[in-house]
Amino acid sequence: MLYWLYRHLDINLFQYITVRAGFAFFIALLITMFVMPHFIKWAQDRCEQPINHHAPDTHQAKAKTPTMGGIIFIGATIVATILTAKLNNYFVVGALLTLTLFSLIGLQDDLSKVLKNENLAGLSAKAKLGLQILSAAIVGAYLCYYADFNTELYLPFFKNPLFDMGSFAILFWIFVMIGTSNAVNLTDGLDGLATVPSIFSLMSLSAIVYITGHAIFSKYLLLPNFPVGEVVIIAAALIGSLSGFLWFNCHPAEVFMGDSGSLTIGAFIAYMGIIGKSEILLVLIGLIFVIETISVILQVGSYKLRQKRVFLMAPIHHHFEMKQWHENKIIVRFWIISMLSNLIALISLKIR
Protein backbone atom coordinates (compact mmCIF):
# COMPACT_ATOMS: atom_id res chain seq x y z
CA MET A 1 0.00 0.00 0.00
CA LEU A 2 2.79 2.45 0.89
CA TYR A 3 4.54 1.77 -2.43
CA TRP A 4 1.20 2.34 -4.20
CA LEU A 5 0.99 5.73 -2.48
CA TYR A 6 4.47 6.56 -3.78
CA ARG A 7 3.61 5.54 -7.33
CA HIS A 8 0.18 7.17 -7.58
CA LEU A 9 0.29 10.10 -5.17
CA ASP A 10 3.96 10.94 -5.68
CA ILE A 11 4.83 10.61 -1.98
CA ASN A 12 8.55 10.26 -2.56
CA LEU A 13 9.35 9.15 1.00
CA PHE A 14 7.63 5.79 0.46
CA GLN A 15 9.90 4.69 -2.37
CA TYR A 16 12.72 3.88 0.07
CA ILE A 17 13.04 0.35 1.39
CA THR A 18 14.42 1.58 4.71
CA VAL A 19 11.41 3.84 5.33
CA ARG A 20 8.87 1.16 4.44
CA ALA A 21 10.82 -1.36 6.56
CA GLY A 22 10.48 1.00 9.51
CA PHE A 23 6.73 1.26 8.97
CA ALA A 24 6.48 -2.53 8.61
CA PHE A 25 8.33 -3.01 11.92
CA PHE A 26 5.96 -0.77 13.88
CA ILE A 27 2.79 -1.98 12.16
CA ALA A 28 3.64 -5.63 12.97
CA LEU A 29 4.74 -4.68 16.50
CA LEU A 30 1.51 -2.80 17.25
CA ILE A 31 -0.72 -5.51 15.76
CA THR A 32 1.00 -8.17 17.85
CA MET A 33 0.92 -6.08 21.03
CA PHE A 34 -2.80 -5.40 20.54
CA VAL A 35 -3.98 -8.85 19.47
CA MET A 36 -1.81 -11.08 21.67
CA PRO A 37 -3.49 -10.29 25.04
CA HIS A 38 -6.87 -11.13 23.49
CA PHE A 39 -5.45 -14.34 22.03
CA ILE A 40 -3.93 -15.34 25.38
CA LYS A 41 -7.25 -14.77 27.13
CA TRP A 42 -9.08 -16.81 24.47
CA ALA A 43 -6.45 -19.57 24.33
CA GLN A 44 -6.46 -20.27 28.08
CA ASP A 45 -8.18 -23.62 28.62
CA ARG A 46 -8.36 -24.06 24.83
CA CYS A 47 -4.76 -24.10 23.54
CA GLU A 48 -2.67 -25.15 26.54
CA GLN A 49 0.85 -26.40 25.87
CA PRO A 50 1.14 -30.14 26.65
CA ILE A 51 4.48 -30.87 28.37
CA ASN A 52 6.61 -33.95 27.74
CA HIS A 53 6.58 -36.15 30.83
CA HIS A 54 10.36 -36.63 30.49
CA ALA A 55 11.06 -32.86 30.57
CA PRO A 56 12.80 -31.38 33.63
CA ASP A 57 10.60 -30.76 36.68
CA THR A 58 10.81 -27.00 36.14
CA HIS A 59 8.84 -27.48 32.91
CA GLN A 60 5.81 -29.08 34.48
CA ALA A 61 4.66 -25.66 35.75
CA LYS A 62 4.43 -24.50 32.12
CA ALA A 63 1.68 -27.00 31.33
CA LYS A 64 -1.14 -24.43 31.55
CA THR A 65 0.58 -21.85 29.31
CA PRO A 66 -1.27 -21.14 26.03
CA THR A 67 0.56 -22.06 22.83
CA MET A 68 0.21 -21.32 19.09
CA GLY A 69 1.20 -17.66 19.56
CA GLY A 70 3.04 -18.03 16.27
CA ILE A 71 -0.19 -17.64 14.30
CA ILE A 72 -0.52 -14.12 15.73
CA PHE A 73 2.96 -12.79 14.97
CA ILE A 74 3.15 -14.54 11.59
CA GLY A 75 -0.26 -13.10 10.74
CA ALA A 76 0.91 -9.65 11.86
CA THR A 77 4.00 -10.02 9.66
CA ILE A 78 1.92 -10.87 6.60
CA VAL A 79 -0.50 -7.97 7.18
CA ALA A 80 2.39 -5.51 7.65
CA THR A 81 4.02 -6.84 4.47
CA ILE A 82 0.85 -6.36 2.43
CA LEU A 83 0.62 -2.76 3.66
CA THR A 84 4.25 -1.80 2.99
CA ALA A 85 6.03 -4.03 0.44
CA LYS A 86 5.91 -4.31 -3.36
CA LEU A 87 3.76 -7.38 -3.85
CA ASN A 88 4.78 -7.78 -7.49
CA ASN A 89 8.38 -8.47 -6.48
CA TYR A 90 9.29 -12.13 -7.12
CA PHE A 91 11.25 -12.45 -3.89
CA VAL A 92 8.51 -10.91 -1.76
CA VAL A 93 6.09 -13.49 -3.19
CA GLY A 94 8.62 -16.24 -2.39
CA ALA A 95 8.92 -14.96 1.18
CA LEU A 96 5.15 -14.89 1.67
CA LEU A 97 4.95 -18.39 0.20
CA THR A 98 7.54 -19.59 2.72
CA LEU A 99 5.73 -17.99 5.67
CA THR A 100 2.37 -19.42 4.62
CA LEU A 101 3.43 -22.99 3.85
CA PHE A 102 5.53 -23.56 6.96
CA SER A 103 3.06 -21.86 9.30
CA LEU A 104 0.36 -24.23 8.05
CA ILE A 105 2.60 -27.23 8.82
CA GLY A 106 3.30 -25.89 12.30
CA LEU A 107 -0.36 -25.08 12.90
CA GLN A 108 -1.40 -28.62 11.99
CA ASP A 109 1.22 -30.02 14.35
CA ASP A 110 0.17 -27.69 17.18
CA LEU A 111 -3.52 -28.49 16.77
CA SER A 112 -2.81 -32.22 16.90
CA LYS A 113 -0.94 -31.81 20.20
CA VAL A 114 -3.47 -29.46 21.76
CA LEU A 115 -6.58 -31.46 20.80
CA LYS A 116 -5.07 -34.69 22.14
CA ASN A 117 -3.39 -32.92 25.10
CA GLU A 118 -0.17 -34.84 24.46
CA ASN A 119 3.21 -33.36 23.53
CA LEU A 120 4.11 -36.35 21.35
CA ALA A 121 0.73 -36.53 19.61
CA GLY A 122 1.50 -34.07 16.83
CA LEU A 123 2.24 -34.94 13.23
CA SER A 124 4.33 -38.08 12.88
CA ALA A 125 8.02 -37.49 12.14
CA LYS A 126 7.59 -38.84 8.61
CA ALA A 127 4.50 -36.74 7.87
CA LYS A 128 6.10 -33.60 9.26
CA LEU A 129 9.32 -34.13 7.32
CA GLY A 130 7.39 -34.97 4.16
CA LEU A 131 5.39 -31.74 4.37
CA GLN A 132 8.56 -29.75 5.04
CA ILE A 133 10.29 -31.30 2.03
CA LEU A 134 7.28 -30.57 -0.18
CA SER A 135 7.02 -26.95 1.03
CA ALA A 136 10.77 -26.33 0.67
CA ALA A 137 10.71 -27.92 -2.81
CA ILE A 138 7.88 -25.58 -3.88
CA VAL A 139 9.83 -22.53 -2.67
CA GLY A 140 13.08 -23.80 -4.22
CA ALA A 141 11.45 -24.55 -7.57
CA TYR A 142 9.77 -21.13 -7.50
CA LEU A 143 13.13 -19.41 -6.98
CA CYS A 144 14.94 -21.50 -9.56
CA TYR A 145 12.43 -21.62 -12.40
CA TYR A 146 9.90 -18.82 -11.88
CA ALA A 147 12.01 -16.11 -10.25
CA ASP A 148 15.04 -17.27 -12.30
CA PHE A 149 17.29 -16.82 -9.27
CA ASN A 150 21.05 -17.36 -9.41
CA THR A 151 22.05 -20.93 -8.49
CA GLU A 152 25.74 -20.33 -7.79
CA LEU A 153 27.18 -21.32 -4.42
CA TYR A 154 29.05 -18.61 -2.51
CA LEU A 155 31.30 -19.17 0.49
CA PRO A 156 32.16 -16.72 3.29
CA PHE A 157 35.47 -14.85 2.79
CA PHE A 158 35.47 -15.56 -0.99
CA LYS A 159 34.39 -12.90 -3.49
CA ASN A 160 33.76 -15.32 -6.36
CA PRO A 161 31.23 -18.20 -6.44
CA LEU A 162 32.56 -21.71 -5.89
CA PHE A 163 30.50 -23.28 -8.68
CA ASP A 164 27.05 -23.25 -10.26
CA MET A 165 24.74 -25.84 -8.68
CA GLY A 166 22.18 -25.68 -11.50
CA SER A 167 19.00 -27.62 -10.73
CA PHE A 168 20.77 -29.28 -7.78
CA ALA A 169 20.40 -25.93 -6.03
CA ILE A 170 16.81 -26.92 -5.25
CA LEU A 171 18.01 -29.99 -3.32
CA PHE A 172 20.54 -27.86 -1.44
CA TRP A 173 17.93 -25.23 -0.61
CA ILE A 174 15.54 -27.95 0.62
CA PHE A 175 18.27 -29.17 2.98
CA VAL A 176 18.97 -25.63 4.21
CA MET A 177 15.29 -24.82 4.81
CA ILE A 178 14.46 -28.07 6.58
CA GLY A 179 17.63 -27.96 8.68
CA THR A 180 17.11 -24.37 9.80
CA SER A 181 13.38 -24.82 10.38
CA ASN A 182 13.89 -27.83 12.65
CA ALA A 183 16.88 -26.21 14.39
CA VAL A 184 14.78 -23.24 15.52
CA ASN A 185 12.03 -25.65 16.53
CA LEU A 186 14.46 -27.58 18.76
CA THR A 187 15.69 -24.37 20.37
CA ASP A 188 12.20 -23.24 21.31
CA GLY A 189 12.22 -24.91 24.72
CA LEU A 190 12.63 -22.10 27.24
CA ASP A 191 10.91 -18.74 27.64
CA GLY A 192 12.27 -16.41 24.95
CA LEU A 193 15.16 -18.72 24.12
CA ALA A 194 14.39 -18.95 20.39
CA THR A 195 12.85 -15.49 20.05
CA VAL A 196 15.88 -13.24 20.65
CA PRO A 197 18.41 -15.31 18.63
CA SER A 198 15.84 -15.26 15.81
CA ILE A 199 15.69 -11.46 16.01
CA PHE A 200 19.51 -11.26 15.93
CA SER A 201 19.63 -13.61 12.93
CA LEU A 202 16.98 -11.64 11.07
CA MET A 203 18.81 -8.38 11.73
CA SER A 204 22.07 -9.76 10.35
CA LEU A 205 20.36 -11.28 7.33
CA SER A 206 18.47 -8.04 6.70
CA ALA A 207 21.79 -6.21 6.46
CA ILE A 208 23.16 -8.85 4.09
CA VAL A 209 20.05 -8.95 1.88
CA TYR A 210 19.87 -5.13 1.76
CA ILE A 211 23.52 -4.95 0.68
CA THR A 212 22.99 -7.74 -1.86
CA GLY A 213 20.08 -5.80 -3.33
CA HIS A 214 22.02 -2.50 -3.47
CA ALA A 215 24.23 -2.08 -6.55
CA ILE A 216 26.75 0.30 -4.93
CA PHE A 217 27.06 -1.38 -1.51
CA SER A 218 27.33 -4.88 -2.98
CA LYS A 219 30.04 -3.75 -5.38
CA TYR A 220 31.99 -2.09 -2.57
CA LEU A 221 31.84 -5.21 -0.34
CA LEU A 222 32.41 -7.60 -3.27
CA LEU A 223 29.05 -9.28 -2.74
CA PRO A 224 26.76 -10.57 -5.52
CA ASN A 225 23.98 -8.21 -6.59
CA PHE A 226 20.36 -9.35 -7.05
CA PRO A 227 17.04 -7.44 -6.73
CA VAL A 228 16.21 -8.92 -3.33
CA GLY A 229 16.28 -5.80 -1.14
CA GLU A 230 12.48 -5.59 -0.87
CA VAL A 231 12.49 -8.72 1.35
CA VAL A 232 14.14 -6.61 4.08
CA ILE A 233 10.69 -5.12 4.64
CA ILE A 234 9.26 -8.55 5.49
CA ALA A 235 12.20 -9.27 7.79
CA ALA A 236 11.62 -5.95 9.55
CA ALA A 237 7.95 -6.84 9.97
CA LEU A 238 8.88 -10.21 11.47
CA ILE A 239 11.40 -8.56 13.81
CA GLY A 240 8.67 -6.15 14.92
CA SER A 241 6.12 -8.89 15.51
CA LEU A 242 8.69 -11.01 17.37
CA SER A 243 9.53 -8.02 19.56
CA GLY A 244 5.84 -7.72 20.41
CA PHE A 245 5.65 -11.45 21.05
CA LEU A 246 8.71 -11.30 23.34
CA TRP A 247 6.79 -8.89 25.59
CA PHE A 248 4.53 -11.83 26.48
CA ASN A 249 7.03 -14.66 25.93
CA CYS A 250 9.81 -13.50 28.28
CA HIS A 251 10.18 -15.41 31.56
CA PRO A 252 7.73 -16.32 32.98
CA ALA A 253 6.07 -16.78 29.60
CA GLU A 254 2.38 -15.99 29.18
CA VAL A 255 2.29 -17.67 25.77
CA PHE A 256 4.45 -19.98 23.62
CA MET A 257 4.96 -19.64 19.89
CA GLY A 258 4.43 -23.33 19.14
CA ASP A 259 5.52 -25.06 15.95
CA SER A 260 3.40 -22.61 13.96
CA GLY A 261 5.95 -19.98 14.98
CA SER A 262 9.26 -21.80 15.32
CA LEU A 263 9.08 -23.82 12.09
CA THR A 264 8.08 -20.71 10.16
CA ILE A 265 10.81 -18.51 11.63
CA GLY A 266 13.45 -21.11 10.78
CA ALA A 267 12.20 -21.49 7.22
CA PHE A 268 12.17 -17.72 6.70
CA ILE A 269 15.69 -17.36 8.13
CA ALA A 270 16.78 -20.02 5.63
CA TYR A 271 14.99 -18.17 2.81
CA MET A 272 16.82 -14.97 3.73
CA GLY A 273 20.12 -16.86 3.73
CA ILE A 274 19.37 -18.34 0.31
CA ILE A 275 18.46 -15.07 -1.43
CA GLY A 276 21.37 -13.33 0.30
CA LYS A 277 23.74 -16.05 -0.94
CA SER A 278 24.72 -16.72 2.68
CA GLU A 279 23.59 -20.32 3.10
CA ILE A 280 26.93 -21.39 4.59
CA LEU A 281 27.15 -18.27 6.75
CA LEU A 282 23.88 -19.38 8.39
CA VAL A 283 26.00 -21.70 10.53
CA LEU A 284 27.45 -18.61 12.23
CA ILE A 285 24.33 -16.45 12.06
CA GLY A 286 22.24 -19.18 13.68
CA LEU A 287 25.00 -20.60 15.88
CA ILE A 288 22.69 -21.24 18.86
CA PHE A 289 20.32 -23.19 16.61
CA VAL A 290 23.26 -25.20 15.27
CA ILE A 291 24.53 -25.99 18.78
CA GLU A 292 21.08 -27.15 19.88
CA THR A 293 20.75 -29.40 16.82
CA ILE A 294 24.22 -30.90 17.19
CA SER A 295 23.51 -31.67 20.85
CA VAL A 296 20.47 -33.74 19.81
CA ILE A 297 22.40 -35.52 17.05
CA LEU A 298 25.25 -36.37 19.45
CA GLN A 299 22.84 -37.55 22.14
CA VAL A 300 20.81 -39.80 19.85
CA GLY A 301 23.86 -41.12 18.00
CA SER A 302 25.79 -41.87 21.18
CA TYR A 303 22.86 -43.66 22.79
CA LYS A 304 22.21 -45.80 19.72
CA LEU A 305 25.87 -46.71 19.24
CA ARG A 306 27.13 -46.93 22.83
CA GLN A 307 23.97 -46.94 24.97
CA LYS A 308 25.49 -43.92 26.74
CA ARG A 309 24.35 -40.31 26.86
CA VAL A 310 26.62 -37.35 26.12
CA PHE A 311 24.39 -34.87 27.94
CA LEU A 312 22.10 -35.22 30.94
CA MET A 313 19.29 -34.34 28.52
CA ALA A 314 19.02 -32.97 24.99
CA PRO A 315 18.61 -30.40 23.48
CA ILE A 316 21.48 -28.84 25.39
CA HIS A 317 19.39 -26.20 27.20
CA HIS A 318 17.75 -29.09 29.09
CA HIS A 319 21.24 -30.32 30.07
CA PHE A 320 21.91 -27.06 31.88
CA GLU A 321 18.46 -27.21 33.48
CA MET A 322 19.34 -30.65 34.85
CA LYS A 323 22.54 -29.12 36.24
CA GLN A 324 20.30 -26.76 38.24
CA TRP A 325 21.09 -23.62 36.25
CA HIS A 326 18.31 -21.07 36.61
CA GLU A 327 16.22 -20.70 33.46
CA ASN A 328 17.03 -17.00 33.11
CA LYS A 329 20.78 -17.70 33.30
CA ILE A 330 20.56 -20.24 30.47
CA ILE A 331 18.42 -17.94 28.31
CA VAL A 332 20.54 -14.79 28.70
CA ARG A 333 23.83 -16.63 28.16
CA PHE A 334 22.48 -18.19 24.98
CA TRP A 335 21.35 -14.72 23.86
CA ILE A 336 24.87 -13.39 24.44
CA ILE A 337 26.41 -16.20 22.38
CA SER A 338 23.92 -15.48 19.58
CA MET A 339 24.69 -11.76 19.61
CA LEU A 340 28.45 -12.36 19.43
CA SER A 341 28.19 -14.93 16.64
CA ASN A 342 26.06 -12.54 14.58
CA LEU A 343 28.56 -9.72 15.08
CA ILE A 344 31.32 -12.01 13.82
CA ALA A 345 29.15 -12.97 10.83
CA LEU A 346 28.67 -9.30 9.91
CA ILE A 347 32.38 -8.58 10.32
CA SER A 348 33.13 -11.41 7.90
CA LEU A 349 31.40 -9.46 5.10
CA LYS A 350 34.38 -7.12 4.95
CA ILE A 351 36.95 -9.94 4.86
CA ARG A 352 37.09 -11.21 1.28
DRENKOL-263256 format. One record per residue (C-alpha): residue number from 1; residue in one letter; x, y, z. Coordinates in nm, 2 decimals. Layout:
! DRENKOL-263256
    n  res       u       v       w
  NUM    A       X       Y       Z
...
END
This chain:
! DRENKOL-263256
    n  res       u       v       w
    1    M    0.00    0.00    0.00
    2    L    0.28    0.25    0.09
    3    Y    0.45    0.18   -0.24
    4    W    0.12    0.23   -0.42
    5    L    0.10    0.57   -0.25
    6    Y    0.45    0.66   -0.38
    7    R    0.36    0.55   -0.73
    8    H    0.02    0.72   -0.76
    9    L    0.03    1.01   -0.52
   10    D    0.40    1.09   -0.57
   11    I    0.48    1.06   -0.20
   12    N    0.86    1.03   -0.26
   13    L    0.93    0.91    0.10
   14    F    0.76    0.58    0.05
   15    Q    0.99    0.47   -0.24
   16    Y    1.27    0.39    0.01
   17    I    1.30    0.03    0.14
   18    T    1.44    0.16    0.47
   19    V    1.14    0.38    0.53
   20    R    0.89    0.12    0.44
   21    A    1.08   -0.14    0.66
   22    G    1.05    0.10    0.95
   23    F    0.67    0.13    0.90
   24    A    0.65   -0.25    0.86
   25    F    0.83   -0.30    1.19
   26    F    0.60   -0.08    1.39
   27    I    0.28   -0.20    1.22
   28    A    0.36   -0.56    1.30
   29    L    0.47   -0.47    1.65
   30    L    0.15   -0.28    1.72
   31    I   -0.07   -0.55    1.58
   32    T    0.10   -0.82    1.79
   33    M    0.09   -0.61    2.10
   34    F   -0.28   -0.54    2.05
   35    V   -0.40   -0.88    1.95
   36    M   -0.18   -1.11    2.17
   37    P   -0.35   -1.03    2.50
   38    H   -0.69   -1.11    2.35
   39    F   -0.54   -1.43    2.20
   40    I   -0.39   -1.53    2.54
   41    K   -0.73   -1.48    2.71
   42    W   -0.91   -1.68    2.45
   43    A   -0.64   -1.96    2.43
   44    Q   -0.65   -2.03    2.81
   45    D   -0.82   -2.36    2.86
   46    R   -0.84   -2.41    2.48
   47    C   -0.48   -2.41    2.35
   48    E   -0.27   -2.51    2.65
   49    Q    0.09   -2.64    2.59
   50    P    0.11   -3.01    2.67
   51    I    0.45   -3.09    2.84
   52    N    0.66   -3.40    2.77
   53    H    0.66   -3.62    3.08
   54    H    1.04   -3.66    3.05
   55    A    1.11   -3.29    3.06
   56    P    1.28   -3.14    3.36
   57    D    1.06   -3.08    3.67
   58    T    1.08   -2.70    3.61
   59    H    0.88   -2.75    3.29
   60    Q    0.58   -2.91    3.45
   61    A    0.47   -2.57    3.57
   62    K    0.44   -2.45    3.21
   63    A    0.17   -2.70    3.13
   64    K   -0.11   -2.44    3.15
   65    T    0.06   -2.19    2.93
   66    P   -0.13   -2.11    2.60
   67    T    0.06   -2.21    2.28
   68    M    0.02   -2.13    1.91
   69    G    0.12   -1.77    1.96
   70    G    0.30   -1.80    1.63
   71    I   -0.02   -1.76    1.43
   72    I   -0.05   -1.41    1.57
   73    F    0.30   -1.28    1.50
   74    I    0.31   -1.45    1.16
   75    G   -0.03   -1.31    1.07
   76    A    0.09   -0.96    1.19
   77    T    0.40   -1.00    0.97
   78    I    0.19   -1.09    0.66
   79    V   -0.05   -0.80    0.72
   80    A    0.24   -0.55    0.76
   81    T    0.40   -0.68    0.45
   82    I    0.08   -0.64    0.24
   83    L    0.06   -0.28    0.37
   84    T    0.42   -0.18    0.30
   85    A    0.60   -0.40    0.04
   86    K    0.59   -0.43   -0.34
   87    L    0.38   -0.74   -0.39
   88    N    0.48   -0.78   -0.75
   89    N    0.84   -0.85   -0.65
   90    Y    0.93   -1.21   -0.71
   91    F    1.13   -1.24   -0.39
   92    V    0.85   -1.09   -0.18
   93    V    0.61   -1.35   -0.32
   94    G    0.86   -1.62   -0.24
   95    A    0.89   -1.50    0.12
   96    L    0.51   -1.49    0.17
   97    L    0.49   -1.84    0.02
   98    T    0.75   -1.96    0.27
   99    L    0.57   -1.80    0.57
  100    T    0.24   -1.94    0.46
  101    L    0.34   -2.30    0.38
  102    F    0.55   -2.36    0.70
  103    S    0.31   -2.19    0.93
  104    L    0.04   -2.42    0.80
  105    I    0.26   -2.72    0.88
  106    G    0.33   -2.59    1.23
  107    L   -0.04   -2.51    1.29
  108    Q   -0.14   -2.86    1.20
  109    D    0.12   -3.00    1.44
  110    D    0.02   -2.77    1.72
  111    L   -0.35   -2.85    1.68
  112    S   -0.28   -3.22    1.69
  113    K   -0.09   -3.18    2.02
  114    V   -0.35   -2.95    2.18
  115    L   -0.66   -3.15    2.08
  116    K   -0.51   -3.47    2.21
  117    N   -0.34   -3.29    2.51
  118    E   -0.02   -3.48    2.45
  119    N    0.32   -3.34    2.35
  120    L    0.41   -3.63    2.14
  121    A    0.07   -3.65    1.96
  122    G    0.15   -3.41    1.68
  123    L    0.22   -3.49    1.32
  124    S    0.43   -3.81    1.29
  125    A    0.80   -3.75    1.21
  126    K    0.76   -3.88    0.86
  127    A    0.45   -3.67    0.79
  128    K    0.61   -3.36    0.93
  129    L    0.93   -3.41    0.73
  130    G    0.74   -3.50    0.42
  131    L    0.54   -3.17    0.44
  132    Q    0.86   -2.98    0.50
  133    I    1.03   -3.13    0.20
  134    L    0.73   -3.06   -0.02
  135    S    0.70   -2.70    0.10
  136    A    1.08   -2.63    0.07
  137    A    1.07   -2.79   -0.28
  138    I    0.79   -2.56   -0.39
  139    V    0.98   -2.25   -0.27
  140    G    1.31   -2.38   -0.42
  141    A    1.14   -2.46   -0.76
  142    Y    0.98   -2.11   -0.75
  143    L    1.31   -1.94   -0.70
  144    C    1.49   -2.15   -0.96
  145    Y    1.24   -2.16   -1.24
  146    Y    0.99   -1.88   -1.19
  147    A    1.20   -1.61   -1.03
  148    D    1.50   -1.73   -1.23
  149    F    1.73   -1.68   -0.93
  150    N    2.10   -1.74   -0.94
  151    T    2.20   -2.09   -0.85
  152    E    2.57   -2.03   -0.78
  153    L    2.72   -2.13   -0.44
  154    Y    2.90   -1.86   -0.25
  155    L    3.13   -1.92    0.05
  156    P    3.22   -1.67    0.33
  157    F    3.55   -1.49    0.28
  158    F    3.55   -1.56   -0.10
  159    K    3.44   -1.29   -0.35
  160    N    3.38   -1.53   -0.64
  161    P    3.12   -1.82   -0.64
  162    L    3.26   -2.17   -0.59
  163    F    3.05   -2.33   -0.87
  164    D    2.70   -2.33   -1.03
  165    M    2.47   -2.58   -0.87
  166    G    2.22   -2.57   -1.15
  167    S    1.90   -2.76   -1.07
  168    F    2.08   -2.93   -0.78
  169    A    2.04   -2.59   -0.60
  170    I    1.68   -2.69   -0.53
  171    L    1.80   -3.00   -0.33
  172    F    2.05   -2.79   -0.14
  173    W    1.79   -2.52   -0.06
  174    I    1.55   -2.79    0.06
  175    F    1.83   -2.92    0.30
  176    V    1.90   -2.56    0.42
  177    M    1.53   -2.48    0.48
  178    I    1.45   -2.81    0.66
  179    G    1.76   -2.80    0.87
  180    T    1.71   -2.44    0.98
  181    S    1.34   -2.48    1.04
  182    N    1.39   -2.78    1.26
  183    A    1.69   -2.62    1.44
  184    V    1.48   -2.32    1.55
  185    N    1.20   -2.57    1.65
  186    L    1.45   -2.76    1.88
  187    T    1.57   -2.44    2.04
  188    D    1.22   -2.32    2.13
  189    G    1.22   -2.49    2.47
  190    L    1.26   -2.21    2.72
  191    D    1.09   -1.87    2.76
  192    G    1.23   -1.64    2.50
  193    L    1.52   -1.87    2.41
  194    A    1.44   -1.89    2.04
  195    T    1.29   -1.55    2.01
  196    V    1.59   -1.32    2.06
  197    P    1.84   -1.53    1.86
  198    S    1.58   -1.53    1.58
  199    I    1.57   -1.15    1.60
  200    F    1.95   -1.13    1.59
  201    S    1.96   -1.36    1.29
  202    L    1.70   -1.16    1.11
  203    M    1.88   -0.84    1.17
  204    S    2.21   -0.98    1.03
  205    L    2.04   -1.13    0.73
  206    S    1.85   -0.80    0.67
  207    A    2.18   -0.62    0.65
  208    I    2.32   -0.89    0.41
  209    V    2.01   -0.89    0.19
  210    Y    1.99   -0.51    0.18
  211    I    2.35   -0.49    0.07
  212    T    2.30   -0.77   -0.19
  213    G    2.01   -0.58   -0.33
  214    H    2.20   -0.25   -0.35
  215    A    2.42   -0.21   -0.66
  216    I    2.67    0.03   -0.49
  217    F    2.71   -0.14   -0.15
  218    S    2.73   -0.49   -0.30
  219    K    3.00   -0.38   -0.54
  220    Y    3.20   -0.21   -0.26
  221    L    3.18   -0.52   -0.03
  222    L    3.24   -0.76   -0.33
  223    L    2.90   -0.93   -0.27
  224    P    2.68   -1.06   -0.55
  225    N    2.40   -0.82   -0.66
  226    F    2.04   -0.93   -0.71
  227    P    1.70   -0.74   -0.67
  228    V    1.62   -0.89   -0.33
  229    G    1.63   -0.58   -0.11
  230    E    1.25   -0.56   -0.09
  231    V    1.25   -0.87    0.13
  232    V    1.41   -0.66    0.41
  233    I    1.07   -0.51    0.46
  234    I    0.93   -0.86    0.55
  235    A    1.22   -0.93    0.78
  236    A    1.16   -0.59    0.96
  237    A    0.79   -0.68    1.00
  238    L    0.89   -1.02    1.15
  239    I    1.14   -0.86    1.38
  240    G    0.87   -0.62    1.49
  241    S    0.61   -0.89    1.55
  242    L    0.87   -1.10    1.74
  243    S    0.95   -0.80    1.96
  244    G    0.58   -0.77    2.04
  245    F    0.57   -1.14    2.10
  246    L    0.87   -1.13    2.33
  247    W    0.68   -0.89    2.56
  248    F    0.45   -1.18    2.65
  249    N    0.70   -1.47    2.59
  250    C    0.98   -1.35    2.83
  251    H    1.02   -1.54    3.16
  252    P    0.77   -1.63    3.30
  253    A    0.61   -1.68    2.96
  254    E    0.24   -1.60    2.92
  255    V    0.23   -1.77    2.58
  256    F    0.45   -2.00    2.36
  257    M    0.50   -1.96    1.99
  258    G    0.44   -2.33    1.91
  259    D    0.55   -2.51    1.60
  260    S    0.34   -2.26    1.40
  261    G    0.59   -2.00    1.50
  262    S    0.93   -2.18    1.53
  263    L    0.91   -2.38    1.21
  264    T    0.81   -2.07    1.02
  265    I    1.08   -1.85    1.16
  266    G    1.35   -2.11    1.08
  267    A    1.22   -2.15    0.72
  268    F    1.22   -1.77    0.67
  269    I    1.57   -1.74    0.81
  270    A    1.68   -2.00    0.56
  271    Y    1.50   -1.82    0.28
  272    M    1.68   -1.50    0.37
  273    G    2.01   -1.69    0.37
  274    I    1.94   -1.83    0.03
  275    I    1.85   -1.51   -0.14
  276    G    2.14   -1.33    0.03
  277    K    2.37   -1.60   -0.09
  278    S    2.47   -1.67    0.27
  279    E    2.36   -2.03    0.31
  280    I    2.69   -2.14    0.46
  281    L    2.72   -1.83    0.68
  282    L    2.39   -1.94    0.84
  283    V    2.60   -2.17    1.05
  284    L    2.75   -1.86    1.22
  285    I    2.43   -1.65    1.21
  286    G    2.22   -1.92    1.37
  287    L    2.50   -2.06    1.59
  288    I    2.27   -2.12    1.89
  289    F    2.03   -2.32    1.66
  290    V    2.33   -2.52    1.53
  291    I    2.45   -2.60    1.88
  292    E    2.11   -2.71    1.99
  293    T    2.07   -2.94    1.68
  294    I    2.42   -3.09    1.72
  295    S    2.35   -3.17    2.08
  296    V    2.05   -3.37    1.98
  297    I    2.24   -3.55    1.71
  298    L    2.52   -3.64    1.94
  299    Q    2.28   -3.76    2.21
  300    V    2.08   -3.98    1.99
  301    G    2.39   -4.11    1.80
  302    S    2.58   -4.19    2.12
  303    Y    2.29   -4.37    2.28
  304    K    2.22   -4.58    1.97
  305    L    2.59   -4.67    1.92
  306    R    2.71   -4.69    2.28
  307    Q    2.40   -4.69    2.50
  308    K    2.55   -4.39    2.67
  309    R    2.44   -4.03    2.69
  310    V    2.66   -3.74    2.61
  311    F    2.44   -3.49    2.79
  312    L    2.21   -3.52    3.09
  313    M    1.93   -3.43    2.85
  314    A    1.90   -3.30    2.50
  315    P    1.86   -3.04    2.35
  316    I    2.15   -2.88    2.54
  317    H    1.94   -2.62    2.72
  318    H    1.78   -2.91    2.91
  319    H    2.12   -3.03    3.01
  320    F    2.19   -2.71    3.19
  321    E    1.85   -2.72    3.35
  322    M    1.93   -3.06    3.48
  323    K    2.25   -2.91    3.62
  324    Q    2.03   -2.68    3.82
  325    W    2.11   -2.36    3.62
  326    H    1.83   -2.11    3.66
  327    E    1.62   -2.07    3.35
  328    N    1.70   -1.70    3.31
  329    K    2.08   -1.77    3.33
  330    I    2.06   -2.02    3.05
  331    I    1.84   -1.79    2.83
  332    V    2.05   -1.48    2.87
  333    R    2.38   -1.66    2.82
  334    F    2.25   -1.82    2.50
  335    W    2.13   -1.47    2.39
  336    I    2.49   -1.34    2.44
  337    I    2.64   -1.62    2.24
  338    S    2.39   -1.55    1.96
  339    M    2.47   -1.18    1.96
  340    L    2.85   -1.24    1.94
  341    S    2.82   -1.49    1.66
  342    N    2.61   -1.25    1.46
  343    L    2.86   -0.97    1.51
  344    I    3.13   -1.20    1.38
  345    A    2.91   -1.30    1.08
  346    L    2.87   -0.93    0.99
  347    I    3.24   -0.86    1.03
  348    S    3.31   -1.14    0.79
  349    L    3.14   -0.95    0.51
  350    K    3.44   -0.71    0.50
  351    I    3.69   -0.99    0.49
  352    R    3.71   -1.12    0.13
END
